[in-house]
Amino acid sequence: CHGKDGLSRDPEAPNLAGLSALYLEKALLDYKKGMRQDRRMSLIAQALSKEQIQDLAAWYAAFEVSVKAPDI
């Protein structure tokens, strides 16, 4: 849903590329513990080990994202 490169092709799934590893890890742990709910992520997170969560968070955090301010 979020894409291997962290750039979502699904309008219901946010981009993850370049987000903080700490934020991503906490979000995944919250889904796993049931403290955060989403019909897809809650199921996916249940099957992940702590190491897999850390690896996924590090993977998406490692992408460099650039932004361009709109011309005004």
N, CA, C and O atoms as a MOPAC input file, in Angstrom:
PM7 MOZYME 1SCF
protein

 N      0.82200 1    -1.20600 1     0.00000 1
 C      0.00000 1     0.00000 1     0.00000 1
 C      0.86100 1     1.26400 1     0.00000 1
 O      0.57800 1     2.22000 1    -0.72200 1
 N      1.91700 1     1.25400 1     0.82100 1
 C      2.77600 1     2.43500 1     0.93900 1
 C      3.88200 1     2.44300 1    -0.10700 1
 O      4.58600 1     3.44200 1    -0.25700 1
 N      4.03900 1     1.34700 1    -0.82600 1
 C      5.07300 1     1.23800 1    -1.85400 1
 C      6.42200 1     0.88400 1    -1.26300 1
 O      6.76600 1     1.32600 1    -0.16700 1
 N      7.17600 1     0.09200 1    -1.98600 1
 C      8.50900 1    -0.31300 1    -1.51900 1
 C      9.40400 1     0.89900 1    -1.30200 1
 O     10.28200 1     0.89000 1    -0.43900 1
 N      9.17100 1     1.95300 1    -2.10300 1
 C      9.96300 1     3.17400 1    -1.97600 1
 C      9.32900 1     4.18900 1    -1.01800 1
 O      9.82200 1     5.30600 1    -0.86600 1
 N      8.22500 1     3.78100 1    -0.37400 1
 C      7.57300 1     4.65800 1     0.58500 1
 C      6.66000 1     5.69700 1    -0.02500 1
 O      6.12500 1     6.55400 1     0.67900 1
 N      6.47600 1     5.62400 1    -1.34600 1
 C      5.59000 1     6.55500 1    -2.03400 1
 C      4.31700 1     5.79800 1    -2.41000 1
 O      4.32000 1     4.96600 1    -3.31700 1
 N      3.25300 1     6.09400 1    -1.71300 1
 C      2.00300 1     5.37400 1    -1.83200 1
 C      1.35800 1     5.56100 1    -3.19400 1
 O      1.38200 1     6.65000 1    -3.76800 1
 N      0.78800 1     4.48900 1    -3.69300 1
 C     -0.02300 1     4.54500 1    -4.90900 1
 C     -1.50200 1     4.43200 1    -4.54700 1
 O     -2.36700 1     4.46300 1    -5.42200 1
 N     -1.78200 1     4.30300 1    -3.26500 1
 C     -3.13300 1     4.13800 1    -2.73500 1
 C     -3.54800 1     5.44200 1    -2.05400 1
 O     -2.86700 1     5.88800 1    -1.13100 1
 N     -4.64200 1     6.06200 1    -2.48300 1
 C     -5.03700 1     7.34000 1    -1.88800 1
 C     -5.39500 1     7.24600 1    -0.40500 1
 O     -5.44500 1     8.27000 1     0.27700 1
 N     -5.64500 1     6.04300 1     0.10500 1
 C     -5.96100 1     5.87000 1     1.52200 1
 C     -4.71800 1     5.61900 1     2.37500 1
 O     -4.81200 1     5.58500 1     3.60200 1
 N     -3.56800 1     5.44400 1     1.75100 1
 C     -2.33900 1     5.13600 1     2.48000 1
 C     -1.35600 1     6.29800 1     2.32700 1
 O     -1.07800 1     6.73100 1     1.20900 1
 N     -0.83500 1     6.80100 1     3.43700 1
 C      0.09800 1     7.93200 1     3.35200 1
 C      1.47900 1     7.50900 1     2.85100 1
 O      1.84600 1     6.33500 1     2.91600 1
 N      2.22700 1     8.47800 1     2.35500 1
 C      3.63000 1     8.24500 1     2.01400 1
 C      4.40800 1     8.05900 1     3.31300 1
 O      4.14900 1     8.74700 1     4.30100 1
 N      5.35900 1     7.13200 1     3.31200 1
 C      6.19100 1     6.88500 1     4.48900 1
 C      7.64100 1     7.28500 1     4.27900 1
 O      8.39000 1     7.42500 1     5.24500 1
 N      8.04500 1     7.47000 1     3.03400 1
 C      9.43600 1     7.79800 1     2.71600 1
 C      9.88800 1     9.03300 1     3.48500 1
 O      9.22900 1    10.07300 1     3.46900 1
 N     11.02100 1     8.89400 1     4.15400 1
 C     11.63200 1    10.01900 1     4.83500 1
 C     11.05400 1    10.35100 1     6.19700 1
 O     11.54300 1    11.26800 1     6.85700 1
 N     10.02200 1     9.63100 1     6.64500 1
 C      9.50400 1     9.89200 1     7.98500 1
 C     10.49300 1     9.38400 1     9.03300 1
 O     11.32200 1     8.51900 1     8.74800 1
 N     10.40100 1     9.91600 1    10.21600 1
 C     11.27900 1     9.53100 1    11.31900 1
 C     11.11800 1     8.05200 1    11.65800 1
 O      9.99800 1     7.55100 1    11.75600 1
 N     12.23500 1     7.35900 1    11.83600 1
 C     12.19700 1     5.94900 1    12.21700 1
 C     11.50700 1     5.78500 1    13.57100 1
 O     10.78100 1     4.81300 1    13.77800 1
 N     11.72300 1     6.72000 1    14.48700 1
 C     11.07400 1     6.64300 1    15.79700 1
 C      9.55500 1     6.73100 1    15.65400 1
 O      8.82300 1     5.98000 1    16.29800 1
 N      9.08800 1     7.64200 1    14.81300 1
 C      7.64900 1     7.78700 1    14.58000 1
 C      7.07700 1     6.51200 1    13.95700 1
 O      6.04900 1     6.00700 1    14.40800 1
 N      7.73500 1     5.99600 1    12.93100 1
 C      7.24000 1     4.80400 1    12.23800 1
 C      7.22100 1     3.59100 1    13.16200 1
 O      6.26600 1     2.81400 1    13.15200 1
 N      8.27100 1     3.42900 1    13.95600 1
 C      8.33200 1     2.30400 1    14.88700 1
 C      7.20100 1     2.39800 1    15.91200 1
 O      6.53100 1     1.40400 1    16.19300 1
 N      6.99000 1     3.58900 1    16.46700 1
 C      5.92000 1     3.76200 1    17.44700 1
 C      4.56200 1     3.49500 1    16.81900 1
 O      3.71400 1     2.84500 1    17.43000 1
 N      4.34600 1     3.98900 1    15.61000 1
 C      3.06300 1     3.76200 1    14.93600 1
 C      2.80800 1     2.27100 1    14.73600 1
 O      1.70800 1     1.78700 1    15.00200 1
 N      3.81700 1     1.54600 1    14.27100 1
 C      3.65500 1     0.11000 1    14.06100 1
 C      3.41400 1    -0.63300 1    15.37100 1
 O      2.58600 1    -1.54200 1    15.43000 1
 N      4.13100 1    -0.25000 1    16.41300 1
 C      3.91800 1    -0.88600 1    17.71800 1
 C      2.51700 1    -0.57600 1    18.24400 1
 O      1.87500 1    -1.44200 1    18.83800 1
 N      2.04300 1     0.64200 1    18.03300 1
 C      0.68200 1     0.99500 1    18.46200 1
 C     -0.36400 1     0.18300 1    17.70500 1
 O     -1.35900 1    -0.23100 1    18.29800 1
 N     -0.16300 1    -0.05400 1    16.41300 1
 C     -1.07300 1    -0.91900 1    15.65800 1
 C     -1.02200 1    -2.34300 1    16.22500 1
 O     -2.05900 1    -2.98300 1    16.39700 1
 N      0.16100 1    -2.82000 1    16.50800 1
 C      0.33800 1    -4.17600 1    17.03100 1
 C     -0.34600 1    -4.34700 1    18.38100 1
 O     -0.94400 1    -5.39000 1    18.64600 1
 N     -0.26100 1    -3.32500 1    19.23900 1
 C     -0.84800 1    -3.38700 1    20.58800 1
 C     -2.34000 1    -3.05800 1    20.59500 1
 O     -3.00100 1    -3.21500 1    21.62100 1
 N     -2.87500 1    -2.60200 1    19.45900 1
 C     -4.28200 1    -2.23800 1    19.40200 1
 C     -4.57300 1    -0.82400 1    19.87600 1
 O     -5.73500 1    -0.44200 1    20.01700 1
 N     -3.52100 1    -0.04100 1    20.12400 1
 C     -3.69600 1     1.33700 1    20.57300 1
 C     -4.02500 1     2.26600 1    19.40700 1
 O     -4.47800 1     3.39300 1    19.60800 1
 N     -3.79600 1     1.78900 1    18.20800 1
 C     -4.09600 1     2.52900 1    16.98200 1
 C     -4.80300 1     1.54700 1    16.06900 1
 O     -4.40500 1     0.38400 1    15.99000 1
 N     -5.84000 1     1.98700 1    15.38100 1
 C     -6.65300 1     1.07900 1    14.57200 1
 C     -6.69800 1     1.49600 1    13.10400 1
 O     -6.85300 1     2.67400 1    12.77900 1
 N     -6.56400 1     0.53400 1    12.25400 1
 C     -6.76400 1     0.68700 1    10.82100 1
 C     -7.08000 1    -0.70600 1    10.29700 1
 O     -6.45800 1    -1.68500 1    10.71100 1
 N     -8.03300 1    -0.79500 1     9.39900 1
 C     -8.47600 1    -2.11900 1     8.94200 1
 C     -7.35700 1    -2.96900 1     8.34800 1
 O     -7.39400 1    -4.19500 1     8.45500 1
 N     -6.36900 1    -2.34200 1     7.72700 1
 C     -5.27100 1    -3.10700 1     7.12500 1
 C     -4.05400 1    -3.16600 1     8.04600 1
 O     -3.49700 1    -4.23700 1     8.28300 1
 N     -3.64800 1    -2.01100 1     8.55900 1
 C     -2.41500 1    -1.95900 1     9.34100 1
 C     -2.51100 1    -2.75500 1    10.64600 1
 O     -1.51600 1    -3.32400 1    11.09500 1
 N     -3.68100 1    -2.79800 1    11.24600 1
 C     -3.84100 1    -3.56300 1    12.47800 1
 C     -3.55000 1    -5.03600 1    12.23500 1
 O     -2.90900 1    -5.68900 1    13.05800 1
 N     -4.02100 1    -5.56200 1    11.10500 1
 C     -3.76200 1    -6.97200 1    10.76800 1
 C     -2.29900 1    -7.20700 1    10.42100 1
 O     -1.70200 1    -8.18700 1    10.86600 1
 N     -1.72500 1    -6.31800 1     9.63300 1
 C     -0.33900 1    -6.47900 1     9.19300 1
 C      0.62000 1    -6.40700 1    10.38000 1
 O      1.53200 1    -7.22500 1    10.49400 1
 N      0.41400 1    -5.43700 1    11.25400 1
 C      1.32600 1    -5.23700 1    12.38200 1
 C      1.31300 1    -6.41300 1    13.35200 1
 O      2.32700 1    -6.69900 1    13.98800 1
 N      0.18900 1    -7.09200 1    13.47200 1
 C      0.10100 1    -8.23600 1    14.38300 1
 C      1.13400 1    -9.30700 1    14.06200 1
 O      1.64700 1    -9.96800 1    14.96500 1
 N      1.43500 1    -9.47700 1    12.80100 1
 C      2.34600 1   -10.54400 1    12.37100 1
 C      3.82000 1   -10.14200 1    12.43100 1
 O      4.69300 1   -10.98200 1    12.21200 1
 N      4.11100 1    -8.87600 1    12.72400 1
 C      5.49500 1    -8.39400 1    12.71100 1
 C      6.18300 1    -8.56900 1    14.05700 1
 O      5.59500 1    -8.32100 1    15.10900 1
 N      7.43900 1    -9.00000 1    14.00400 1
 C      8.25200 1    -9.06600 1    15.22300 1
 C      8.80500 1    -7.67100 1    15.50900 1
 O      8.74800 1    -6.78700 1    14.65400 1
 N      9.33700 1    -7.48000 1    16.70800 1
 C      9.93900 1    -6.19000 1    17.06200 1
 C     11.07700 1    -5.86500 1    16.09200 1
 O     11.22100 1    -4.71900 1    15.66600 1
 N     11.88800 1    -6.87400 1    15.74200 1
 C     12.99600 1    -6.65900 1    14.80400 1
 C     12.48100 1    -6.25300 1    13.42100 1
 O     13.05500 1    -5.36600 1    12.78900 1
 N     11.42200 1    -6.88100 1    12.94900 1
 C     10.84700 1    -6.52100 1    11.65000 1
 C     10.30400 1    -5.08800 1    11.66900 1
 O     10.43900 1    -4.35400 1    10.69000 1
 N      9.69600 1    -4.70100 1    12.77600 1
 C      9.19300 1    -3.33500 1    12.91600 1
 C     10.34600 1    -2.34000 1    12.86100 1
 O     10.25100 1    -1.31400 1    12.18900 1
 N     11.42300 1    -2.63700 1    13.55900 1
 C     12.59600 1    -1.75800 1    13.53400 1
 C     13.19100 1    -1.67900 1    12.13600 1
 O     13.58200 1    -0.60300 1    11.68500 1
 N     13.26100 1    -2.80600 1    11.45400 1
 C     13.80600 1    -2.83200 1    10.08900 1
 C     12.93800 1    -2.02500 1     9.12000 1
 O     13.46000 1    -1.26600 1     8.30300 1
 N     11.62300 1    -2.18600 1     9.21000 1
 C     10.72500 1    -1.42100 1     8.33500 1
 C     10.83800 1     0.07900 1     8.60200 1
 O     10.88300 1     0.88300 1     7.67200 1
 N     10.88100 1     0.44000 1     9.86900 1
 C     10.99700 1     1.85400 1    10.23300 1
 C     12.30200 1     2.43000 1     9.68800 1
 O     12.31100 1     3.53400 1     9.14300 1
 N     13.38900 1     1.70100 1     9.83100 1
 C     14.68600 1     2.16400 1     9.33200 1
 C     14.67500 1     2.26400 1     7.80600 1
 O     15.23600 1     3.20400 1     7.24300 1
 N     14.04200 1     1.30300 1     7.13900 1
 C     13.97500 1     1.29200 1     5.67300 1
 C     13.29300 1     2.54800 1     5.14700 1
 O     13.85600 1     3.26400 1     4.31900 1
 N     12.08500 1     2.81400 1     5.62800 1
 C     11.34100 1     3.97500 1     5.13000 1
 C     11.98200 1     5.29300 1     5.55900 1
 O     11.92200 1     6.27500 1     4.81900 1
 N     12.58500 1     5.32900 1     6.72300 1
 C     13.24700 1     6.55200 1     7.20100 1
 C     14.48700 1     6.87400 1     6.35900 1
 O     14.87000 1     8.04000 1     6.25600 1
 N     15.11000 1     5.87300 1     5.76300 1
 C     16.35300 1     6.07000 1     5.00900 1
 C     16.14900 1     6.78700 1     3.67100 1
 O     17.11000 1     7.29300 1     3.09200 1
 N     14.91800 1     6.83500 1     3.17800 1
 C     14.66500 1     7.51700 1     1.90500 1
 C     14.77900 1     9.01800 1     2.10100 1
 O     14.29500 1     9.56300 1     3.09300 1
 N     15.41700 1     9.67800 1     1.15600 1
 C     15.52700 1    11.13500 1     1.19400 1
 C     14.43000 1    11.71700 1     0.30800 1
 O     14.26700 1    11.33000 1    -0.84900 1
 N     13.70500 1    12.63000 1     0.86900 1
 C     12.57900 1    13.24900 1     0.16400 1
 C     12.86400 1    14.74000 1     0.03300 1
 O     13.31300 1    15.38100 1     0.98300 1
 N     12.60500 1    15.27800 1    -1.13300 1
 C     12.76800 1    16.71900 1    -1.30800 1
 C     11.39200 1    17.33200 1    -1.58700 1
 O     10.50700 1    16.68600 1    -2.14800 1
 N     11.24100 1    18.57000 1    -1.18800 1
 C      9.99100 1    19.27100 1    -1.41500 1
 C     10.27500 1    20.61100 1    -2.08800 1
 O     11.35900 1    21.17800 1    -1.94900 1
 N      9.30800 1    21.08700 1    -2.79700 1
 C      9.44600 1    22.36800 1    -3.46600 1
 C      8.25300 1    23.21800 1    -3.05300 1
 O      7.10400 1    22.79500 1    -3.18500 1
 N      8.52800 1    24.40400 1    -2.55800 1
 C      7.45700 1    25.31300 1    -2.19500 1
 C      6.71400 1    25.75900 1    -3.44600 1
 O      7.33000 1    25.94400 1    -4.49600 1
 N      5.41400 1    25.93100 1    -3.35000 1
 C      4.67200 1    26.36600 1    -4.53800 1
 C      5.03700 1    27.79000 1    -4.92300 1
 O      5.35800 1    28.62200 1    -4.07500 1
 N      4.98000 1    28.04800 1    -6.21500 1
 C      5.20400 1    29.42000 1    -6.69900 1
 C      3.98200 1    30.25900 1    -6.32500 1
 O      2.84000 1    29.86900 1    -6.56800 1
 N      4.24700 1    31.39000 1    -5.74200 1
 C      3.14100 1    32.26300 1    -5.32200 1
 C      3.11100 1    33.50300 1    -6.18200 1
 O      2.25400 1    34.36600 1    -5.99000 1

